[in-house]
Amino acid sequence: MLLEILYRRFLGLIYVGGLSRPPRCITVFTWVLMPLSKPMTSPLTRAAVLTAFFFVSLGAFLDLVQGGRFVFFYGAQYTQAALVAFLFLLPACAGLLLTQPRFTAQMQWRYPTRWVRWLFINPLITVITAGAIVVAPRGWLAAGTWAFGTPQAPLVAKVISVEQFRARKGCDQHATLSLLSVQATICLADHYVGAPLRTDQEVFVSGKASFTGFFIGNFAAK
């Protein structure tokens, strides 16, 4: 019950923050895990499922909104492990979802056309669920660095590449920086002050550091 109350408060914060609806990953987890938890009579089992739901959905949301500013020191190793985990999670998530009567009944009610469910909806929900599980830990690491990291004096970073500006949802422009011997792709929107960046240009980067990474506050041309 407590976790359900916290989840509803969390969605309330999203709406207050200006989003007209929760991100897709959270909507999918609402469809998936909340129905799965209802028939579980054991309080311990119910608490475990809701805790996993809260950890994954909020972690995926944090990665979505903060991941573009987080330089993960172990990003290369994490990406390799995440790919392997994602491939293993796909059949596991599919098996879990499709063997739950409440989930299948809900999908039949929402999408009565059988081929639409099997060719599009079920695979899409499986991919989103597995992907959210994979990225959630990175989201929590980014949030932890932002909240508890040590403030750093401006550091010098080198621009490896800059993509063309395109007005779009999420981030309008990304750049790849080399910072503390790590290459990371970060979002420039609202965080860079100065003339348009160029390849091989050096910039000053400020933010917070932890043992897992560096959270970028702002950066400006050197």
N, C-alpha and C positions, 0 to 999 in steps of 0.2 A: 504493500500500500504506500509506504513512504517513497519508494522509487517511482511509482506511478505519479505521485504528487509532484516530485521533483521534475519528472519528464514534462508534465503539463506546464509547470512554471518555466521550464526551459523553452518550450514552444511559445509561451507568452512573451519571453524576452526577445525571441526572434521577431515576433510580430511588432513589438514595441520598437525594435531596432530598424524597422522600415521594410522588412521583407513581407510581401503580400501573402507568401505561403512558405512552408518549410522547404529546404533543399530536397531534391529527389531522393538522396540516400536516406534521409530521415523518414520521408513518406513511405518508402519501400519497407523500412524496418518496422514502421507502425503497422503496415499490412501484415508483415510476416510474424514478428515475435510477439506482439500483443495478443493476437488470436491463439498462438501456440501456448501461451502461458495460462490461458483461462481454465482449461480442463485439469491443470495440475493441482492436485489437492495438497501436496506436501508443501508446507511453507518454505522449507529449505530449497526445494527444487524451483519453486516459483521465484524466490529471491535470487537464485543463481541465474535464471534465465533473464530476469529484468535487469540484473547487474550487467550481464553481458550485453544486453540491448542498449543500456545507457552508455556503457564504455565505447561500444562500436559506433553508435549513431553520433554521439557527441564528439568522439575522436575524429570521425570522418568529416564532420562539420568544421572542426578546428583546423584540419588539414586543408579544407577547401578555402577557408577565409584567411588563414595565417601561413599556409605552406609556401606561398609566394615570397615570403620575407625571411624564410628560415634556411640557413646554410647548414646542412646536415654533414657533420664531419665523416660519417660512415655511410654516405649516400650511395656510393657504388656497391658496397657490400649489401646494403639493405635492398637495393633494387634487384640484385641477383637472387637474394633469398626470397624477396616478395614475389618474383615471377614464379619460382618453384612452388611457393605456398599457394599462390593463386591457382595454378594448374591443379594442385591437389584439392583445393577447396571447391572447385567447380562441381565435380561429381558429388562431393559430400553435401554441399548446399542443395543441389538438385534433389538428392535422395531424401534429405531432411524435409524439404518443402513439400515434395510431391507425395510423401507418405503421411502427411498431416491432414486429416479429414476437414478440419476447420479452414485451413488454408485453401485446399482445393475447392471447397464449397463456396468460399468467398470469391475466388477467381471465376468460378462458373457463374456466380451472380453478377459480377462486374463485367465479365467478358463472356457472354453466352455462346459465341461462335467458337467451336472446338479448335479449328485450325489456327485461328488468331491466337488462342492461348498457347498452343504447343509450338508454333513457329516463331512467335514474337514475344508474348508477354512472359511466359515461364522462363525462356532463355535470358530475357532482359533482366528480370528480377534476380535470377541466379547470378548473372555477371555482376550486377550492382551490389548484391549481398557479399559475394566473395571479394570484390574490390574494396568495399567499405571495411571489411575485416582486415585486409592487408594494409590499408593506409592509416587506419585508426591509431596505431602506436606512434607513427610519425607526427600526427596531429597533436597528441598529448605531449610529445617531446618539444614541439614548437611552443605550445602553450606554457610548459614548464620553464623553458628558457626565457620566455617573455615575462613570466611572473616572478621567477626566482633567480634569474641569471645575474651575473656581475656586470654592472655598467662598464663599458670600455671606452678609452680615449679613441678618437677617430683613427681608423686603420686605413692603409693604402691598399686598394684593390685594383686589378687590371681588367679592362673590358676585353673579353674574348670575342663576343659577337653581339649584335643588336638587331632585333627583328624590326620590320617595318611597322609603323603605327597603324592600327586598325581599330576603329570603334566597334566594340563588341562587349557582350556580357562577361563579367569576371574581370579580366585584365586586358587593357588596350595594347600593352607593349611589354615584351620580355627582353631581358638581356642576360647573357652568360658572363659571370664574373669569376676571376681567380682570386680567392680570398683565403688567407692562411693555408696556402698550398692545396686548397680544395676548389674545384670548379662547380659552380651552382648556377642554375637558371632562376632568376628572381623577377618579380613584377616591378616595373618602373612607376606605375601609376601612383600618384600622390606621395611618392617617397624620394623622387629625384628632383633637385633644384639646379638649374643651369642650362647651358646650351645643349643641343642634341648630342648624344654620346657618339663616339667613333671607336672603331676597332683599335685595340692597343692603347687606348687612352687610360690614364690613371685617375681614380676618383677616391675621395675620402668617404669612408663608411663608418657610421657610429651605430651603437646598439648594445646588446647584452650578450654575454657569452656564458656557456655552461660546458660541461665535459662532453656533451653530445653535439653541440653546434653553436652557431652564432645567429642571433635574431636581429635583423637589420631594422634600425629605427629610421634613419634618413641617410642619404649620401649626396654629395655634391662634387662637381668637377674640381680637380686639383689645381 
